[in-house]
Amino acid sequence: MPRRSPARREPPLLVACALGIERFALRGGDRAASPGESRPGLVVLRTGMGPQAAERALTDALRDGSDTARSPVVASGFCAGLAPGMRPGDVVVAEATRDHRPGLPDVPCRDNGPLVGALRQRGLTVHRGLLRGSDHVVRGAERAELHASGAIAVDMESAATLRTARRSGARPVAAVRVVVDAPEHELVRIGTVRGGISAFRVLHSVLPVFYEWHRSLLLPRR
């Protein structure tokens, strides 16, 4: 009797974040998850802060031969909201990311409809639009300038994360960030005021949504 070829093992979902507090929130977001950094079907990668650190960490994680070489990638963690009316705990789902360096093409984020729907079903306020990259913390007048350029939020790692992910091979990518400060709610340090706590709680709750998105990618296309 001929042997069956082994089933193709689907790559795990790779969720990249910069800070230890972000990884702590994401790992705790699924109550079934173990205390470690990964579980079957998921790897939570702490990249370190800033675009260069994100690029280095993703390049290593997506190298040929690694378990995550073909993984879909989600950039997650906290961000600064740019649009008036945004509040800490709002969620930003990028339609595209744009690097802080001029001349680099935007990275479109397709297949994010299931993410938006699942987040809204949880009662979260979701904003969709352009997510800008930066190499420093954005405050004051610079925040207004970035919003005037068409961005709805900014962080330091998402653009570098998704650009590196796409450069390493064709794969689904997404960026889902939780607003920790906004024009009317600017923070000094994450976690020191109520806005930081609200953002942490929301980030703590979104990991199951990432699982749902990952499963939707594995379904046959009609």
Solvent accessible surface area in square Angstrom, and as a share of the most:
residue,aa,sasa,rsa
1,M,217,0.97
2,P,121,0.76
3,R,235,0.86
4,R,222,0.81
5,S,98,0.63
6,P,125,0.78
7,A,100,0.78
8,R,173,0.63
9,R,186,0.68
10,E,84,0.37
11,P,14,0.09
12,P,14,0.09
13,L,0,0.00
14,L,1,0.00
15,V,0,0.00
16,A,2,0.02
17,C,1,0.01
18,A,3,0.02
19,L,39,0.19
20,G,26,0.25
21,I,70,0.35
22,E,5,0.02
23,R,50,0.18
24,F,131,0.55
25,A,0,0.00
26,L,0,0.00
27,R,59,0.22
28,G,29,0.28
29,G,11,0.11
30,D,23,0.12
31,R,237,0.87
32,A,80,0.62
33,A,24,0.19
34,S,57,0.37
35,P,123,0.78
36,G,40,0.38
37,E,84,0.38
38,S,56,0.36
39,R,72,0.26
40,P,123,0.77
41,G,33,0.32
42,L,4,0.02
43,V,39,0.22
44,V,1,0.01
45,L,37,0.18
46,R,116,0.42
47,T,15,0.09
48,G,22,0.21
49,M,112,0.50
50,G,11,0.10
51,P,15,0.09
52,Q,132,0.59
53,A,16,0.13
54,A,0,0.00
55,E,44,0.20
56,R,160,0.58
57,A,21,0.16
58,L,0,0.00
59,T,67,0.39
60,D,84,0.44
61,A,14,0.11
62,L,6,0.03
63,R,131,0.48
64,D,140,0.73
65,G,82,0.79
66,S,21,0.14
67,D,107,0.55
68,T,11,0.06
69,A,19,0.15
70,R,118,0.43
71,S,0,0.00
72,P,11,0.07
73,V,0,0.00
74,V,0,0.00
75,A,1,0.00
76,S,0,0.00
77,G,0,0.00
78,F,10,0.04
79,C,6,0.04
80,A,14,0.11
81,G,0,0.00
82,L,3,0.02
83,A,20,0.15
84,P,96,0.60
85,G,58,0.56
86,M,2,0.01
87,R,141,0.52
88,P,24,0.15
89,G,10,0.10
90,D,14,0.07
91,V,0,0.00
92,V,0,0.00
93,V,0,0.00
94,A,0,0.00
95,E,85,0.38
96,A,19,0.15
97,T,2,0.01
98,R,82,0.30
99,D,9,0.05
100,H,55,0.25
101,R,111,0.41
102,P,132,0.83
103,G,83,0.80
104,L,63,0.31
105,P,106,0.67
106,D,55,0.28
107,V,15,0.09
108,P,47,0.29
109,C,7,0.04
110,R,156,0.57
111,D,63,0.32
112,N,7,0.04
113,G,38,0.37
114,P,69,0.43
115,L,0,0.00
116,V,6,0.03
117,G,32,0.30
118,A,12,0.10
119,L,0,0.00
120,R,124,0.45
121,Q,159,0.71
122,R,110,0.40
123,G,68,0.65
124,L,34,0.17
125,T,76,0.44
126,V,14,0.08
127,H,49,0.22
128,R,102,0.37
129,G,9,0.09
130,L,23,0.11
131,L,1,0.00
132,R,39,0.14
133,G,3,0.03
134,S,5,0.03
135,D,81,0.42
136,H,86,0.38
137,V,92,0.53
138,V,6,0.04
139,R,100,0.37
140,G,46,0.44
141,A,78,0.60
142,E,59,0.27
143,R,9,0.03
144,A,66,0.51
145,E,115,0.52
146,L,20,0.10
147,H,66,0.29
148,A,90,0.70
149,S,58,0.37
150,G,47,0.45
151,A,0,0.00
152,I,28,0.14
153,A,0,0.00
154,V,4,0.02
155,D,12,0.06
156,M,31,0.14
157,E,10,0.04
158,S,1,0.00
159,A,5,0.04
160,A,1,0.01
161,T,2,0.01
162,L,0,0.00
163,R,33,0.12
164,T,0,0.00
165,A,0,0.00
166,R,73,0.27
167,R,141,0.51
168,S,48,0.31
169,G,29,0.28
170,A,110,0.85
171,R,17,0.06
172,P,41,0.26
173,V,0,0.00
174,A,0,0.00
175,A,0,0.00
176,V,1,0.00
177,R,2,0.01
178,V,1,0.00
179,V,0,0.00
180,V,12,0.07
181,D,12,0.06
182,A,0,0.00
183,P,52,0.33
184,E,106,0.48
185,H,56,0.25
186,E,81,0.36
187,L,18,0.09
188,V,123,0.71
189,R,160,0.58
190,I,64,0.32
191,G,38,0.37
192,T,68,0.39
193,V,70,0.40
194,R,203,0.74
195,G,13,0.12
196,G,1,0.01
197,I,80,0.41
198,S,38,0.24
199,A,0,0.00
200,F,49,0.20
201,R,167,0.61
202,V,21,0.12
203,L,0,0.00
204,H,73,0.33
205,S,37,0.24
206,V,0,0.00
207,L,0,0.00
208,P,33,0.21
209,V,0,0.00
210,F,0,0.00
211,Y,29,0.11
212,E,71,0.32
213,W,2,0.01
214,H,15,0.07
215,R,141,0.51
216,S,31,0.20
217,L,27,0.14
218,L,87,0.43
219,L,116,0.58
220,P,119,0.75
221,R,168,0.61
222,R,285,1.04
